[in-house]
Amino acid sequence: MEGSLEAPTRHTIPWQDEAWYDEDALDKELRRVFDICHGCRRCFNLCDSFPILFDAVDESPNEEVDDLSMGQLKAVVDACTLCDMCFMTKCPYVPPHDFDLDFPHLMLRARAVEHRKGETSFADQQLSQMTRNSRLGSAMSGLANWATKEDNGLTRGLMESTLGIDRRAHVPPFMGKPLTSRAIPAPNPAGPALGRKVALYAGCHDNFNDGTPGEAAIKVLAHQGCEVRVEYPDCCGMPKFENGDLAAVSGQAKKIAAHFAPLIADGWDVVPLTTSCALMLKFEWPLIEPGNEQVALLSRHAFDVSEYVVRLAKDTGLAPIEPMAKSIAVHFACHARAQNMGPKAMEMLRLIPEAKPQLTERCSGHGGKWGIFKDNFDTALKVGKTAGRNLMKGDPDLIVSECPLAGPHLRQVIEANGDTPPARIGHPIEVLAAAYNL
């Protein structure tokens, strides 16, 4: 039976069940799922996991998944960026189909087994310590930014040889002043959403690396009459999730959910500024901590920033927006798509009179910290090639992405395609702020 007439669903992640870590059971499940993928091949043009798998099967003695070695299976796992696009957009066999196929969460399980065995690389472990790294980088922003610039042959060569970070890959610079310490304007007393209260969850990147989207969101929401505050209780845990360190992610989920619980009880909506953070709060955490009431509460009251502005437009209306006759190429980031809410950035930008947004739905190829490693950077450029080419069609006035890591990476992709990228690929909320002259 192919396909399903029911909406896709996801199982909770049984990371506390010892049977989940059984290597023989994992090997059996990998081969079962890979055999289904081999027979279908609809995901051939997504991430590199699928071409690696299909080539390995085609070149095996009997052209069967059973012929593949453990190393060949691991190569498929290592190439997965956990973007969720195979599950969300391609696979006809996701639950509740009888085949019960969830490729990204199977890759997560394989990484969890590797992590338990101590096989997570030193670089992956250290890069996942986001709160520590971000606070140190922010405190020493001048030195950190000098050392991480792509044209610094001395330090970038050292980073490549010791941590495996490709010397060509963009590494986000640090701000000396976190977003949480910035001044917040008072609510506009004439705003249509007066009385609404919004707690912006500043993820690590928003708080320590690039506060531009956060500042734009603060101004736009305050202009609508919302009371705004910025919170950074800790990292959402996405980098550790990528490592398969689910115990650590569970700890982050409990801590952050407990932080926001009294705010939610006091009437505050929670709006993560980064799509990956929103995905964790809304979807991944409830699958990791299914019995935690505070995690469930936060999931129900968390909204992606573009989603929230569209929600305000429908609930209260927005303050009048000046016309902006610009063409805008919109990159629909994978972790925005994975929230299963539709292209809210497009809806938001269509609220600007005379604006002409056009959507590109292909992956940028960055994949969190995955794309900065020397072993992956060229593949990250290759995967993002179609997105970069599509974004440049029609010579748009602006290019935006809901993912803060995808934006700078797409600039590198566009350059690799032989085109000239814009000086900045920022968040769509920045365009709305500009339309308001904020």
BAKOL-694026 format. One record per residue (C-alpha): residue in one letter; y, x, z. Coordinates in steps of 0.05 Angstrom, whole numbers, padded with zeros to 5 digits, always signed. Example, Ala and Ser with C-alpha at 12.3 -4.5 7.8 and 13.67 -1.06 7.14 Angstrom:
2
A-00090+00246+00156S-00021+00273+00143
//
This chain:
438
M+00000+00000+00000E+00068+00029-00020G+00132+00012+00014S+00147-00037+00070L+00183-00104+00074E+00208-00089+00145A+00267-00048+00168P+00250+00025+00185T+00239+00041+00257R+00229+00104+00298H+00181+00118+00354T+00203+00148+00420I+00190+00224+00423P+00133+00237+00472W+00157+00307+00490Q+00131+00300+00562D+00060+00284+00538E+00016+00346+00538A-00024+00318+00479W+00040+00323+00436Y+00036+00399+00441D-00038+00405+00422E-00038+00454+00364D-00102+00428+00331A-00073+00357+00332L-00008+00382+00304D-00043+00420+00248K-00082+00357+00231E-00019+00314+00230L+00020+00365+00188R-00035+00365+00136R-00041+00289+00136V+00034+00279+00125F+00040+00336+00075D-00016+00306+00034I+00022+00240+00030C+00085+00278+00011H+00046+00317-00042G+00022+00252-00073C+00091+00221-00074R+00142+00276-00086R+00203+00231-00083C+00237+00282-00038F+00233+00339-00089N+00309+00344-00095L+00328+00343-00021C+00321+00404+00024D+00279+00465+00008S+00220+00442+00050F+00193+00398-00005P+00195+00448-00063I+00163+00499-00017L+00108+00450+00000F+00096+00426-00071D+00096+00496-00101A+00046+00519-00048V-00001+00461-00063D+00005+00470-00138E-00011+00544-00133S-00069+00535-00084P-00141+00543-00109N-00158+00469-00108E-00087+00441-00109E-00100+00410-00041V-00061+00413+00025D-00125+00434+00060D-00120+00500+00021L-00054+00519+00054S-00052+00572+00108M-00016+00565+00175G+00038+00610+00148Q+00050+00564+00089L+00055+00504+00135K+00105+00542+00178A+00148+00557+00117V+00156+00483+00105V+00176+00472+00178D+00225+00529+00178A+00261+00503+00116C+00275+00434+00147T+00347+00424+00170L+00331+00359+00208C+00383+00324+00164D+00340+00260+00166M+00354+00244+00093C+00281+00240+00073F+00269+00189+00128M+00334+00150+00115T+00339+00149+00039K+00275+00168+00004C+00209+00157+00040P+00173+00091+00027Y+00123+00105+00082V+00165+00107+00145P+00145+00063+00205P+00125+00006+00207H+00086+00025+00145D+00013+00040+00160F+00023+00113+00138D+00072+00119+00197L+00109+00178+00166D+00169+00210+00201F+00177+00278+00169P+00238+00302+00208H+00208+00285+00276L+00143+00318+00256M+00182+00382+00240L+00215+00373+00308R+00147+00369+00341A+00125+00433+00306R+00187+00469+00331A+00176+00442+00401V+00106+00472+00400E+00135+00538+00376H+00189+00536+00429R+00139+00524+00484K+00101+00585+00460G+00163+00627+00464E+00170+00635+00389T+00243+00611+00382S+00283+00671+00358F+00332+00706+00404A+00389+00689+00357D+00371+00615+00356Q+00367+00614+00431Q+00434+00648+00441L+00471+00608+00388S+00447+00544+00421Q+00484+00561+00486M+00544+00526+00458T+00584+00512+00521R+00578+00584+00544N+00593+00613+00476S+00651+00566+00463R+00685+00580+00529L+00678+00655+00520G+00702+00651+00448S+00761+00609+00466A+00781+00655+00524M+00778+00715+00477S+00798+00679+00413G+00837+00737+00383L+00781+00786+00388A+00727+00735+00371N+00763+00712+00308W+00775+00783+00285A+00702+00800+00294T+00675+00738+00258K+00720+00739+00196E+00680+00744+00132D+00721+00804+00108N+00707+00845+00171G+00654+00891+00142L+00644+00928+00208T+00628+00871+00255R+00597+00823+00204G+00549+00877+00183L+00530+00887+00256M+00521+00812+00266E+00476+00809+00205S+00432+00867+00228T+00426+00844+00301L+00430+00768+00299G+00411+00755+00226I+00476+00718+00212D+00493+00728+00139R+00556+00769+00131R+00581+00720+00077A+00572+00656+00118H+00633+00623+00148V+00633+00626+00224P+00681+00577+00257P+00742+00610+00289F+00760+00594+00361M+00823+00561+00388G+00856+00592+00448K+00872+00523+00476P+00817+00471+00480L+00829+00401+00455T+00819+00374+00526S+00882+00410+00548R+00927+00380+00494A+00981+00328+00509I+00962+00256+00492P+01015+00207+00469A+01024+00141+00505P+00997+00078+00472N+01043+00047+00420P+01068-00016+00456A+01073-00051+00388G+01003-00030+00366P+00955-00086+00349A+00899-00055+00392L+00942-00051+00454G+00897-00055+00515R+00837-00019+00483K+00814+00044+00518V+00781+00100+00480A+00748+00162+00509L+00741+00213+00454Y+00680+00256+00464A+00702+00325+00439G+00640+00362+00417C+00639+00438+00420H+00669+00447+00351D+00725+00397+00364N+00742+00423+00432F+00739+00498+00419N+00738+00512+00344D+00780+00462+00305G+00822+00410+00341T+00854+00383+00278P+00808+00322+00271G+00813+00308+00345E+00889+00311+00345A+00890+00265+00284A+00844+00216+00319I+00886+00217+00382K+00950+00202+00343V+00919+00147+00300L+00887+00111+00358A+00948+00116+00403H+00989+00089+00344Q+00944+00028+00344G+00961+00017+00417C+00898+00047+00447E+00898+00086+00512V+00864+00152+00494R+00832+00206+00535V+00791+00267+00514E+00727+00286+00550Y+00682+00347+00544P+00628+00342+00598D+00581+00389+00559C+00549+00402+00491C+00509+00344+00462G+00449+00390+00454M+00441+00386+00378P+00431+00462+00370K+00376+00460+00423F+00347+00399+00390E+00341+00440+00326N+00303+00492+00367G+00254+00441+00394D+00279+00452+00465L+00274+00379+00484A+00273+00390+00559A+00343+00421+00553V+00366+00364+00508S+00341+00314+00559G+00382+00349+00612Q+00445+00346+00569A+00433+00272+00555K+00427+00254+00628K+00488+00295+00648I+00534+00268+00594A+00509+00196+00600A+00523+00199+00675H+00592+00226+00661F+00610+00168+00615A+00576+00112+00654P+00635+00098+00701L+00684+00101+00643I+00643+00050+00604A+00640+00005+00666D+00716+00010+00668G+00722-00015+00596W+00726+00050+00557D+00694+00057+00488V+00664+00125+00474V+00680+00157+00406P+00648+00224+00389L+00690+00264+00341T+00631+00298+00306T+00577+00260+00268S+00521+00303+00297C+00544+00287+00368A+00548+00213+00350L+00477+00216+00323M+00452+00247+00387L+00486+00197+00432K+00469+00136+00391F+00399+00150+00366E+00364+00215+00387W+00377+00212+00462P+00348+00142+00470L+00284+00167+00436I+00281+00226+00483E+00299+00188+00546P+00276+00117+00531G+00275+00094+00603N+00343+00120+00624E+00392+00062+00632Q+00454+00106+00628V+00430+00137+00563A+00418+00067+00535L+00486+00044+00560L+00521+00102+00526S+00483+00090+00462R+00508+00018+00459H+00581+00038+00472A+00586+00100+00428F+00619+00096+00359D+00631+00147+00305V+00706+00157+00295S+00708+00128+00225E+00664+00071+00248Y+00711+00057+00306V+00774+00054+00263V+00739+00005+00216R+00718-00035+00277L+00790-00038+00301A+00813-00060+00232K+00765-00119+00236D+00776-00136+00309T+00851-00128+00319G+00879-00105+00253L+00914-00038+00243A+00987-00019+00245P+01017-00022+00175I+00998+00039+00132E+01044+00069+00080P+01016+00075+00009M+00983+00141-00009A+00969+00146-00083K+00918+00202-00079S+00847+00210-00104I+00801+00230-00047A+00731+00259-00055V+00691+00239+00006H+00629+00278+00027F+00582+00230+00062A+00553+00277+00114C+00479+00272+00128H+00488+00258+00203A+00536+00203+00186R+00486+00173+00138A+00431+00180+00191Q+00470+00134+00237N+00451+00077+00191M+00520+00046+00192G+00541+00054+00120P+00596+00097+00091K+00649+00082+00144A+00694+00138+00121M+00700+00104+00053E+00715+00037+00087M+00768+00071+00130L+00802+00106+00072R+00802+00042+00030L+00849+00014+00083I+00903+00061+00057P+00942+00025+00002E+00935+00058-00066A+00886+00110-00042K+00826+00122-00088P+00767+00149-00048Q+00702+00167-00085L+00637+00180-00048T+00589+00238-00055E+00523+00227-00019R+00488+00294-00028C+00475+00343+00029S+00522+00403+00037G+00462+00447+00053H+00490+00476+00117G+00443+00444+00167G+00477+00461+00233K+00466+00534+00251W+00409+00539+00201G+00453+00554+00142I+00489+00615+00171F+00426+00658+00176K+00414+00711+00123D+00345+00682+00109N+00376+00614+00094F+00447+00624+00068D+00430+00629-00006T+00386+00568+00000A+00443+00531+00036L+00488+00546-00023K+00434+00523-00071V+00422+00457-00035G+00496+00443-00032K+00508+00459-00105T+00503+00386-00129A+00549+00361-00073G+00601+00414-00090R+00598+00398-00164N+00604+00323-00152L+00662+00331-00104M+00702+00369-00156K+00692+00317-00211G+00757+00286-00231D+00799+00341-00198P+00813+00301-00134D+00877+00310-00095L+00838+00316-00030I+00767+00331-00008V+00741+00309+00060S+00676+00310+00099E+00656+00278+00164C+00619+00341+00184P+00662+00398+00211L+00611+00450+00190A+00600+00421+00121G+00674+00426+00103P+00681+00502+00105H+00611+00511+00076L+00628+00465+00018R+00688+00509+00003Q+00639+00567-00005V+00592+00524-00047I+00650+00504-00093E+00669+00578-00101A+00596+00595-00116N+00597+00541-00169G+00655+00577-00202D+00709+00527-00182T+00771+00535-00138P+00764+00497-00073P+00822+00465-00035A+00851+00504+00023R+00818+00456+00072I+00763+00405+00071G+00778+00367+00134H+00757+00301+00166P+00776+00234+00136I+00814+00215+00199E+00864+00270+00180V+00881+00233+00116L+00894+00169+00155A+00939+00206+00203A+00977+00235+00143A+00985+00165+00114Y+01017+00145+00179N+01062+00207+00178L+01035+00225+00246
//
